[in-house]
Amino acid sequence: MNTPPVDRLDRIEAILERVAVQQETTAVNLTELIYKVDDFMGTATSVLGRNAILNDVVVGLNETVGRLDTNLATLQSNFAENQKSTNAALEPTFRRY
């Protein structure tokens, strides 16, 4: 059952060659994966940056809408007061006719 040393060395050499090929394949796959991860990270960073900008825009728009609502209420109130003042000023004129 003892294997001659030459056969044993040939098998070990064949195993080592397969391991070397597998290591090369693994290294290539790892390099490709690293490029893909880097691309994904760049894309994610870009998307998150845009999201932050859009969130700021939405907050600004909400604040602007709030100010516009306040301004509209003020304008409507001023218009109503102006209408009352105008009607009150014109009332004596209407009574004459």
C-alpha positions in Angstrom: 0.0 0.0 0.0 2.9 2.3 0.1 2.8 4.7 -2.8 6.1 5.2 -4.5 7.5 8.7 -3.8 7.5 9.8 -7.4 3.7 9.1 -7.8 3.0 10.8 -4.5 5.1 13.8 -5.6 3.2 13.9 -9.0 -0.1 14.0 -7.2 1.0 16.7 -4.8 2.3 18.7 -7.8 -1.0 18.3 -9.6 -2.9 19.4 -6.5 -0.7 22.4 -6.1 -1.2 23.4 -9.8 -5.0 23.1 -9.3 -4.8 25.3 -6.2 -2.7 27.8 -8.1 -5.3 28.0 -10.9 -8.1 28.3 -8.3 -6.2 31.1 -6.6 -5.8 33.0 -9.9 -9.5 32.5 -10.7 -10.4 33.7 -7.2 -8.1 36.7 -7.5 -9.8 37.7 -10.8 -13.2 37.3 -9.3 -12.2 39.3 -6.3 -10.9 42.1 -8.4 -14.1 42.2 -10.4 -16.1 42.2 -7.2 -14.0 45.1 -5.8 -14.7 47.1 -9.0 -18.5 46.3 -8.7 -18.5 47.3 -5.0 -16.7 50.5 -5.7 -19.2 51.3 -8.5 -22.1 50.5 -6.1 -20.6 52.7 -3.4 -20.2 55.6 -5.8 -23.7 55.2 -7.0 -25.0 55.0 -3.4 -23.0 58.0 -2.4 -24.4 60.0 -5.4 -28.0 58.9 -4.6 -27.7 59.8 -1.0 -26.2 63.2 -1.8 -29.1 63.9 -4.2 -31.6 62.7 -1.6 -30.1 65.1 0.9 -30.4 68.0 -1.6 -34.0 67.1 -2.5 -34.9 66.8 1.2 -33.6 70.4 1.7 -35.6 71.5 -1.3 -38.8 69.9 0.0 -38.2 71.6 3.4 -37.7 74.9 1.7 -40.8 74.5 -0.4 -42.8 73.6 2.7 -41.6 76.7 4.4 -42.4 78.8 1.4 -45.9 77.4 1.1 -46.4 78.2 4.8 -45.3 81.8 4.2 -47.5 82.0 1.1 -50.5 80.8 3.1 -49.8 83.4 5.8 -49.4 86.1 3.2 -52.6 85.0 1.5 -54.5 85.2 4.8 -53.0 88.7 5.4 -54.0 89.9 1.9 -57.5 88.5 2.3 -57.9 90.2 5.6 -56.5 93.5 4.2 -58.8 93.2 1.3 -61.8 92.7 3.5 -60.8 95.7 5.7 -60.3 97.8 2.6 -63.7 96.7 1.2 -65.3 97.7 4.5 -63.5 101.1 4.6 -64.5 101.7 0.9 -68.1 100.8 1.5 -68.2 102.9 4.7 -66.7 105.9 2.8 -69.1 105.5 -0.1 -72.2 104.9 2.1 -73.0 108.6 2.6 -72.6 109.1 -1.2 -75.2 106.4 -1.8 -77.6 107.9 0.7 -77.6 111.1 -1.2 -78.8 109.5 -4.4 
